[in-house]
């Protein structure tokens, strides 16, 4: 089961980070900043990738 | 997205996973013979094939397209972020490159302690878990783009190529530039995930450049990832010197 979880979701850090990305996307879109989300979210994801790569 | 984009992303991702699966099957074959090891791999592939067919059927049962797109996009982000972060870490020298030779030896060492039944299970589990990632990509790229045949065909072609080359050399396939492939595929998958989740939430006009935003995102993650890796590598070297 542990191997299956890892295959589907990665680890808890990865899962938590993607959950945070989704919260940001939903918040921006709901607030009417849909076009801005297309700039903010990729930058945030790249920052997250950078952070995750050092863990 | 074009058929070629889906084909390329699926083919590259599947190649990496099948190479890892082949290494495990090869190690198991030394213990229980090619016939039984290949049988275990075939059983795992059958299960994966049934899963792919069943998923395709379920997804066509009138599921709302926006929810489906959001669901697939989240899975692509989960998958892509992990691949890209790992590729950046390896590129920066923070993590050792994946070594098929070491993986092969580790599996063989594991087999020395187990029985023949255990060896069969190792081959089955190895092919199933590596194939599960291929299944995710095939489902995500094939179903969203309405090109299940293209994605499935690309994954099968990758399987045939890896199996054919593997049978020829009968050794771990070390020359596949796994990290470079993971870098490109990771960037592509994160780009698809970003594009689809925002489009699912914000509607068809969410992206100012429309479909052209997708290649722009791929370029952004590729160049961004390479830049991050360069910065991290320099920092590593500086810390080692001081």
Interface residues (C-beta under 8 A of the other chain):
Chain A: X3 X4 X7 X8 X9 X10 X14 X15 X17 X18 X21 X22 X25 X26 X29 X34 X35 X37 X38 X41 X42 X45 X46 X48 X49 X50 X52 X53 X54
Chain B: X74 X75 X77 X78 X79 X81 X82 X84 X85 X86 X88 X89 X92 X94 X95 X125 X129 X132 X133 X136 X190 X194 X197 X198 X201 X202 X203 X205 X206 X207 X208 X213 X217 X220 X221 X224 X225 X228 X229 X232
